[in-house]
Amino acid sequence: MLEKIAAAFFLEYVTPSGRLVSGTQTAYVLALNFDMLPENQRRLAAEILAKNVKDYNYHLTTGFLGTPYMCEVLMRFGYHDIAYTLLMQETYPSWLYPVKIGATTIWE
């Protein structure tokens, strides 16, 4: 069933050049985390995701849906430095920004 879902996802949401229709961090991280792209397309998608994170100065733009998977996906595809820099980011929006100003819960 996963193969059928992934094939339908690919037809609907992947352009002929191999990019996702939506260029958001969430779109890429979810597609990669749930193996919705063919094996030969995943490296390019991970590269695009890593570039997006760098373009946003190592800040999250994911919201609750994509955030839990971000570092794991980056690590899975060899972007250890980007994952670490993202994790340790202290300016808004990031995981550590609310912690540094005394928040006791995760913000959207």
One Martini backbone bead per residue (centre of mass of N, CA, C, O) as a GRO file, in nm:
protein
  108
    1MET     BB    1   0.057   0.065  -0.019
    2LEU     BB    2   0.298   0.260  -0.007
    3GLU     BB    3   0.363   0.254  -0.308
    4LYS     BB    4   0.095   0.386  -0.401
    5ILE     BB    5   0.119   0.645  -0.236
    6ALA     BB    6   0.395   0.738  -0.344
    7ALA     BB    7   0.310   0.752  -0.642
    8ALA     BB    8   0.086   0.962  -0.603
    9PHE     BB    9   0.261   1.177  -0.477
   10PHE     BB   10   0.458   1.211  -0.709
   11LEU     BB   11   0.252   1.297  -0.929
   12GLU     BB   12   0.138   1.552  -0.759
   13TYR     BB   13   0.431   1.680  -0.595
   14VAL     BB   14   0.635   1.633  -0.842
   15THR     BB   15   0.850   1.754  -1.046
   16PRO     BB   16   1.039   1.695  -1.324
   17SER     BB   17   1.304   1.811  -1.154
   18GLY     BB   18   1.246   1.695  -0.836
   19ARG     BB   19   1.059   1.892  -0.707
   20LEU     BB   20   0.857   2.028  -0.495
   21VAL     BB   21   0.583   2.217  -0.506
   22SER     BB   22   0.668   2.259  -0.218
   23GLY     BB   23   0.940   2.453  -0.052
   24THR     BB   24   0.915   2.354   0.228
   25GLN     BB   25   1.029   2.211   0.504
   26THR     BB   26   0.786   2.029   0.555
   27ALA     BB   27   0.764   1.888   0.284
   28TYR     BB   28   1.051   1.762   0.289
   29VAL     BB   29   1.057   1.621   0.567
   30LEU     BB   30   0.810   1.436   0.519
   31ALA     BB   31   0.895   1.297   0.257
   32LEU     BB   32   1.155   1.177   0.386
   33ASN     BB   33   1.054   1.038   0.645
   34PHE     BB   34   0.816   0.869   0.466
   35ASP     BB   35   0.920   0.774   0.185
   36MET     BB   36   0.779   0.942  -0.081
   37LEU     BB   37   1.038   0.898  -0.237
   38PRO     BB   38   1.244   0.800  -0.443
   39GLU     BB   39   1.555   0.701  -0.389
   40ASN     BB   40   1.681   0.889  -0.631
   41GLN     BB   41   1.541   1.167  -0.486
   42ARG     BB   42   1.643   1.214  -0.186
   43ARG     BB   43   1.911   1.367  -0.205
   44LEU     BB   44   1.795   1.625  -0.334
   45ALA     BB   45   1.589   1.686  -0.112
   46ALA     BB   46   1.800   1.715   0.116
   47GLU     BB   47   1.954   1.946  -0.015
   48ILE     BB   48   1.718   2.144  -0.020
   49LEU     BB   49   1.666   2.145   0.281
   50ALA     BB   50   1.945   2.241   0.375
   51LYS     BB   51   1.935   2.508   0.217
   52ASN     BB   52   1.687   2.622   0.356
   53VAL     BB   53   1.805   2.639   0.638
   54LYS     BB   54   2.035   2.828   0.558
   55ASP     BB   55   1.854   3.056   0.432
   56TYR     BB   56   1.722   3.077   0.742
   57ASN     BB   57   1.960   3.081   0.944
   58TYR     BB   58   1.892   2.825   1.114
   59HIS     BB   59   1.569   2.803   1.089
   60LEU     BB   60   1.253   2.739   1.158
   61THR     BB   61   0.938   2.660   0.935
   62THR     BB   62   0.735   2.411   1.030
   63GLY     BB   63   0.607   2.344   1.279
   64PHE     BB   64   0.452   2.067   1.418
   65LEU     BB   65   0.480   1.862   1.176
   66GLY     BB   66   0.809   1.889   1.110
   67THR     BB   67   0.992   1.928   1.363
   68PRO     BB   68   1.045   1.632   1.482
   69TYR     BB   69   1.220   1.547   1.199
   70MET     BB   70   1.455   1.730   1.117
   71CYS     BB   71   1.721   1.618   1.244
   72GLU     BB   72   1.692   1.326   1.153
   73VAL     BB   73   1.694   1.382   0.849
   74LEU     BB   74   1.960   1.530   0.830
   75MET     BB   75   2.128   1.296   0.943
   76ARG     BB   76   2.050   1.070   0.741
   77PHE     BB   77   2.190   1.270   0.499
   78GLY     BB   78   2.465   1.412   0.641
   79TYR     BB   79   2.362   1.691   0.809
   80HIS     BB   80   2.503   1.743   1.096
   81ASP     BB   81   2.576   2.047   1.117
   82ILE     BB   82   2.292   2.155   1.059
   83ALA     BB   83   2.145   2.014   1.287
   84TYR     BB   84   2.312   2.134   1.518
   85THR     BB   85   2.268   2.433   1.457
   86LEU     BB   86   1.962   2.420   1.478
   87LEU     BB   87   1.944   2.310   1.770
   88MET     BB   88   2.136   2.564   1.888
   89GLN     BB   89   1.950   2.776   1.830
   90GLU     BB   90   1.853   3.107   1.989
   91THR     BB   91   1.682   3.229   1.774
   92TYR     BB   92   1.414   3.342   1.620
   93PRO     BB   93   1.316   3.046   1.534
   94SER     BB   94   1.336   2.799   1.802
   95TRP     BB   95   1.406   2.588   2.058
   96LEU     BB   96   1.585   2.791   2.252
   97TYR     BB   97   1.440   3.056   2.277
   98PRO     BB   98   1.222   2.989   2.497
   99VAL     BB   99   1.422   2.881   2.705
  100LYS     BB  100   1.598   3.147   2.741
  101ILE     BB  101   1.306   3.302   2.841
  102GLY     BB  102   1.142   3.069   3.032
  103ALA     BB  103   1.002   2.852   2.902
  104THR     BB  104   0.789   2.537   2.953
  105THR     BB  105   0.710   2.527   2.648
  106ILE     BB  106   0.622   2.463   2.331
  107TRP     BB  107   0.618   2.638   2.046
  108GLU     BB  108   0.486   2.725   1.728
   0.00000   0.00000   0.00000
